[in-house]
């Protein structure tokens, strides 16, 4: 059966696939063209058809992953620091901060738990830093203020990324601030978070779709690259989601269309 004859016998979704097959052939994208032809030849009914979906900052794959990594690392670093009696010696004896720390909130595994952990970290650090400035309870001498831009719970992933990076910077500055006078509380050493990179967005967006399963075939196109030109690189189906990778950060203005098939 020839492709034109096949197309006329298919439903609307498969006709759209045939058009995409032709586009891929023209562009020389033979890998996706082959997948399309395999699906078309089986006349497979699509599991999901989405004519347009716009990416959001909340969907940035790397943004969430790196923010979770940083938040969990900072929890461990700050708990260790606050419990260190050799770094906190009010009056010469060991005076670890056992009031604001340890942070016992569960580690972050998704956006919801990330926001909860962020609030716990911000609250504990803010109180600990205030004590350092006054040299009140845990710190032997007054140090400089390393105040957070915001200690509020982040409402979005973008806020979580920005505030965690701010905490990373301020905590490291706090850690190496020895204060003034003899018997200073902190040693002027490199902060323990030096190997944990800042949270940052990447070039992939994760779109939730409950009908999708790992191994499904995704046929897709970029309808609009938004403010900056972007091209599609890959689309990988996962359990209940699709990870779309672009040539640049999809931010919140890239418009996609896709169809999902289960061979």
PLY file of the C-alpha trace (Angstrom):
ply
format ascii 1.0
element vertex 263
property float x
property float y
property float z
element edge 262
property int vertex1
property int vertex2
end_header
0.00 0.00 0.00
1.41 3.41 -0.93
1.60 6.23 1.60
-1.06 8.41 -0.17
-3.49 5.45 -0.22
-2.71 4.64 3.40
-3.28 8.22 4.53
-6.79 8.36 3.08
-7.78 5.28 5.08
-6.56 6.55 8.42
-8.33 8.63 11.04
-7.54 12.28 11.62
-4.79 11.56 14.14
-2.96 9.27 11.75
-3.36 11.75 8.92
-1.54 14.22 11.13
1.17 11.61 11.63
1.53 11.19 7.89
2.05 14.94 7.54
4.69 14.84 10.24
6.33 11.91 8.49
6.57 13.98 5.33
8.00 16.93 7.31
10.63 14.69 8.92
11.56 13.24 5.55
12.02 16.71 4.09
14.16 17.76 7.08
16.19 14.56 6.94
15.11 13.46 10.44
15.09 9.79 9.45
15.05 8.42 13.00
11.69 10.01 13.80
10.46 9.38 10.25
11.11 5.66 10.73
9.18 5.64 14.02
6.31 7.45 12.36
6.21 5.07 9.42
6.19 2.07 11.79
3.23 3.50 13.67
1.36 4.50 10.52
1.81 1.08 8.97
0.13 -0.48 12.00
-2.67 2.09 11.93
-2.15 2.48 15.66
-4.66 4.57 17.60
-2.85 7.29 19.57
-2.80 7.10 23.36
-2.75 10.88 23.59
-3.06 13.78 21.16
-2.29 17.31 22.35
-2.57 20.06 19.77
-0.71 22.63 21.84
0.84 22.90 25.27
2.99 25.73 26.60
6.01 25.02 28.76
6.30 26.60 32.19
9.11 27.37 34.60
7.58 24.80 36.94
8.20 22.09 34.34
11.94 22.64 33.94
13.50 19.22 34.46
16.99 20.32 35.51
15.66 23.18 37.64
13.76 20.77 39.87
16.51 18.15 39.95
19.29 20.57 40.88
17.13 22.37 43.43
16.33 19.05 45.15
20.02 18.12 45.13
21.05 21.45 46.64
18.33 21.53 49.29
19.12 18.03 50.52
22.85 18.77 50.56
22.37 22.02 52.49
20.26 20.21 55.06
23.16 17.88 55.80
25.81 20.58 55.70
24.00 23.02 57.97
23.00 20.33 60.46
26.67 19.27 60.72
27.83 22.87 61.07
25.33 23.81 63.77
26.18 20.72 65.83
29.93 21.41 65.72
31.04 22.55 69.16
34.48 23.43 67.85
32.87 26.07 65.59
30.50 27.41 68.24
32.15 28.36 71.52
30.27 31.02 73.42
32.44 31.88 76.38
35.07 29.33 75.37
33.05 26.16 75.82
31.24 24.16 73.18
27.85 25.74 72.47
26.35 24.03 69.42
23.04 25.33 68.12
20.60 22.67 69.28
17.57 24.96 69.21
17.33 25.86 65.53
19.00 22.64 64.39
18.97 19.90 63.39
16.50 20.40 60.58
14.44 17.21 60.71
12.13 17.88 57.76
12.20 14.99 55.29
14.50 15.24 52.29
12.99 16.65 49.11
11.84 14.25 46.42
9.46 16.43 44.38
8.31 20.04 44.14
5.92 19.84 47.09
8.49 18.35 49.48
11.13 20.74 48.13
9.04 23.75 49.14
8.51 22.31 52.63
12.22 21.64 53.12
13.11 25.11 51.83
10.98 26.74 54.52
12.60 24.66 57.25
16.12 25.48 56.00
15.41 29.19 55.63
13.84 29.44 59.09
16.67 27.60 60.85
19.44 29.46 59.05
17.87 32.90 59.57
17.70 32.42 63.34
21.23 31.00 63.46
22.64 33.93 61.51
20.92 36.45 63.78
22.72 34.83 66.72
26.02 35.14 64.85
25.51 38.85 64.30
24.82 39.45 67.98
27.28 36.87 69.32
24.44 35.95 71.62
24.15 32.26 72.44
26.16 30.03 70.12
28.78 32.36 68.63
31.65 33.72 70.69
31.99 37.02 68.81
29.78 39.08 66.56
30.07 38.37 62.86
28.73 40.11 59.79
25.09 39.69 58.80
24.48 37.29 55.93
20.76 37.82 55.65
18.58 35.91 53.22
16.67 37.79 50.55
13.57 35.93 51.71
12.91 33.29 54.36
9.36 32.62 53.12
8.25 29.32 51.65
8.67 29.46 47.86
5.43 29.47 45.89
7.01 28.26 42.66
9.98 26.27 41.43
11.54 29.48 40.14
11.38 30.98 43.64
12.79 27.80 45.16
15.76 27.86 42.78
16.49 31.54 43.44
16.12 31.33 47.23
18.12 28.13 47.56
20.97 29.68 45.60
20.76 32.71 47.89
20.88 30.43 50.94
23.87 28.61 49.47
25.74 31.91 49.04
24.78 33.35 52.43
25.42 30.14 54.35
28.88 29.77 52.85
29.66 33.39 53.76
28.39 32.74 57.29
30.48 29.60 57.61
33.76 31.31 56.78
33.01 34.45 58.81
35.30 34.09 61.82
33.96 37.13 63.59
36.30 39.43 65.51
38.43 39.09 68.58
40.28 36.24 70.22
38.62 32.87 70.28
36.41 33.59 67.30
33.61 31.11 66.77
34.19 30.14 63.14
37.40 29.12 61.51
38.12 30.92 58.24
37.88 27.78 56.11
36.10 26.87 52.91
32.41 26.25 53.37
31.30 22.61 53.29
28.89 23.24 50.40
31.63 24.06 47.91
31.10 20.85 45.94
27.34 21.29 45.61
26.60 23.43 42.60
23.95 26.09 42.39
20.48 25.11 41.21
19.87 26.01 37.57
17.39 25.47 34.77
18.31 23.32 31.79
17.06 22.76 28.26
14.38 20.16 29.09
10.77 20.43 30.21
8.75 17.64 31.78
5.12 17.60 30.67
2.71 15.53 32.75
0.39 13.20 30.81
-1.26 10.35 32.73
-1.87 8.32 29.57
1.84 7.99 28.77
4.05 5.04 29.72
7.76 4.38 29.49
8.67 3.15 26.03
5.83 4.90 24.19
6.66 6.67 20.93
6.27 10.45 20.91
5.75 12.36 17.68
6.04 16.07 18.30
6.85 19.48 16.93
7.71 22.96 18.23
4.88 25.27 17.21
6.58 28.33 18.67
10.01 28.83 20.18
8.84 31.84 22.15
11.07 34.86 22.69
14.23 32.99 21.73
14.44 30.62 18.76
14.43 26.99 19.89
14.41 23.71 18.04
13.40 20.29 19.25
16.08 17.77 20.17
14.29 14.78 21.68
11.12 13.61 23.41
11.27 10.66 25.79
8.18 9.07 27.29
8.24 8.15 30.95
5.69 6.96 33.46
2.96 9.60 33.30
5.15 12.20 31.64
7.20 13.22 28.62
10.61 14.90 28.82
11.02 17.31 25.92
14.57 18.52 25.26
15.12 21.73 23.27
18.13 23.50 21.87
17.82 26.02 24.73
15.91 26.58 27.98
12.20 26.29 27.07
11.34 28.77 29.86
7.61 29.60 29.89
6.81 30.42 26.28
7.62 27.39 24.11
4.52 25.88 22.49
4.55 22.18 21.59
2.22 19.70 19.97
2.53 15.95 20.32
0.94 12.57 19.77
1.80 9.48 21.80
1.60 5.94 20.44
2.08 2.54 21.98
3.47 0.12 19.41
0 1
1 2
2 3
3 4
4 5
5 6
6 7
7 8
8 9
9 10
10 11
11 12
12 13
13 14
14 15
15 16
16 17
17 18
18 19
19 20
20 21
21 22
22 23
23 24
24 25
25 26
26 27
27 28
28 29
29 30
30 31
31 32
32 33
33 34
34 35
35 36
36 37
37 38
38 39
39 40
40 41
41 42
42 43
43 44
44 45
45 46
46 47
47 48
48 49
49 50
50 51
51 52
52 53
53 54
54 55
55 56
56 57
57 58
58 59
59 60
60 61
61 62
62 63
63 64
64 65
65 66
66 67
67 68
68 69
69 70
70 71
71 72
72 73
73 74
74 75
75 76
76 77
77 78
78 79
79 80
80 81
81 82
82 83
83 84
84 85
85 86
86 87
87 88
88 89
89 90
90 91
91 92
92 93
93 94
94 95
95 96
96 97
97 98
98 99
99 100
100 101
101 102
102 103
103 104
104 105
105 106
106 107
107 108
108 109
109 110
110 111
111 112
112 113
113 114
114 115
115 116
116 117
117 118
118 119
119 120
120 121
121 122
122 123
123 124
124 125
125 126
126 127
127 128
128 129
129 130
130 131
131 132
132 133
133 134
134 135
135 136
136 137
137 138
138 139
139 140
140 141
141 142
142 143
143 144
144 145
145 146
146 147
147 148
148 149
149 150
150 151
151 152
152 153
153 154
154 155
155 156
156 157
157 158
158 159
159 160
160 161
161 162
162 163
163 164
164 165
165 166
166 167
167 168
168 169
169 170
170 171
171 172
172 173
173 174
174 175
175 176
176 177
177 178
178 179
179 180
180 181
181 182
182 183
183 184
184 185
185 186
186 187
187 188
188 189
189 190
190 191
191 192
192 193
193 194
194 195
195 196
196 197
197 198
198 199
199 200
200 201
201 202
202 203
203 204
204 205
205 206
206 207
207 208
208 209
209 210
210 211
211 212
212 213
213 214
214 215
215 216
216 217
217 218
218 219
219 220
220 221
221 222
222 223
223 224
224 225
225 226
226 227
227 228
228 229
229 230
230 231
231 232
232 233
233 234
234 235
235 236
236 237
237 238
238 239
239 240
240 241
241 242
242 243
243 244
244 245
245 246
246 247
247 248
248 249
249 250
250 251
251 252
252 253
253 254
254 255
255 256
256 257
257 258
258 259
259 260
260 261
261 262
